[in-house]
């Protein structure tokens, strides 16, 4: 339902201001739905190739390790039943282990499990009874460790850490003094140190025990993954934007490499569609009165390269300290042309305030009829709320663009208030891109926690910005550096998001075109909304693997909660034959599933090449 409003507003010091006559669609504000669930119920045991996550302390949160496994596409389940966990080849023990976690008989079970070929990955083990199993003789807690140095090539689980930025990882800035707790271990003579803190103590150790192995990490994934993703780290980033900063990714990649190196039949969902290595997600912020015309030029160039992009639009209908109103007239007509050409449109707020991160949530009753925010300085505003910026911009975009359903948001100046996930979720948004990848230390999309906290995900997914165009030197002088970052992310299956303000076309447009023309092999460019829908469908895909004993065949069963296209499955074993409509790729380790409709079930049979039979040699 469209409602036309004509209103006036009083701008402090400027008399009465006439507001443009704009069409506003109705945007309902929903009750806040919480997504808290018992992890043992939300992530059930389904098949033997899953990694078992033994939840050792049910009064402590495990969202950090859950995020890591989901983003890497590793099948897993969460349990409080140790016997069930030990039925699987790989077990994560999380979040801590003290002297009360396991009984004596359970300690013996763990030792026997490893001796017979199992692998344990544990975090923050303090129990004396497990020192021999995990290879340490002592440990020292500290809140003053600010860096981890990995030993490249020292173990298979470090195989993805091949760049300097991945081998030396910051935990925080020393200026804070105390940051989060870490535990530095003193290894025994049989253990191998894979990473050290700057004080020389071990941050990650491995020990071979019988036929199996143990890994011990002295850092919580709540701190090195989740804390970074909600931007509550202690300034661990080395730079804010336009660099490769994998400070959170390295810990997720450790788990991926551990799964792939220990489980010979490992199966996981790839992070990029259609068997590609990475993507460049094209986006433009349109937040100035003279940005709409050039936006059409960017669109034409991208169409010539068979690519689309997402335009984040500031719906500025009031004049204030920062700029004049411009969401009307020719600018609005240009926006309608962009939309008609098939480019996706997202919200970029209304007043685009640098103080947005300090705005109050608001009532949820804000509408175009009543909402009159004004910037009173670069970082100050009157009459502005998070709900108002989110909801009213959606009203206007949906109202002025028939058929538009606004589900993507990007905050002005990338300033993020803690209440943003709630406001977005309650107004029907699905995706956000308001952080930089370097600032949150990750190059993968992730579920955005409610209140930017540590316990509960919202329904939103975050797609952090890798590159932007305002930092010096100018973008044309940073093309080679950007391509190197894209290659670095391609090596890990990460994504790249580029933000270009459509303020001019003389330098920025040729720079973007150079990047598009020189993308590495198996890296494509697309708009943010298309990929975001792929990522959410991937994350919500339900799947199982049935592997009959003594067979080279497996059966994969998939159920799609929403339409999915390009889903790619990776295998450690070499593929010989595939049935069920999936397309095998040339490397014989991956298949691309056919497009699936919402609610559709799919069954795929994969036959692997036979493993070589090793014959004993007699003397």
Secondary structure, DSSP 8 states (H G I E B T S, - for coil): -EEEE--EEEETTTEEEE---EEEE-------------HHHHS----TTSEEEEES-TTS--HHHHHHHHHHTB-EEEES-HHHHTTSSEEEEES-B-TTTS-HHHHHHHHHHHHTT-EEEEESB--GGGHHHHTEEEEEEES---EEEE-TTSSGGGTT--SHHHHEEE-B-GGGS--S-EEEEEE-TT-EEEEEETTS-EEEEEEEETTEEEEEESS-HIIIIIHHHTT-SBS--SSSSSS---TTHHHHHHHHHHHHHH-TT-EEE-SSGGG-SEEEEEEEEE-STTHHHHHHHHHHHHHHTT---EEEE----S--SS----SSHHHHHHHHHHHHTT-EEEE--SS--TTGGG-----S---TTT---EESSSS-EES--HHHHHHHHHHHHHHHSTT----EE--GGG---TTHHHHHHHTT--EE--SBHHHHT-SS-EEEEGGG-SS-EEEEEE--B-EESSSSS-GGGGHHHHHHHHHHHHHHT--EEEEEETT-STTHHHHHHHHHHT--TTEEEEEHHHHHHHHHHHHH-EEEEE--TT-SEEEEEEE-SS-B-S-EEEESS-EEEEESS-EE-TTSSEEE---B-TT-EEEEEEEE-----------
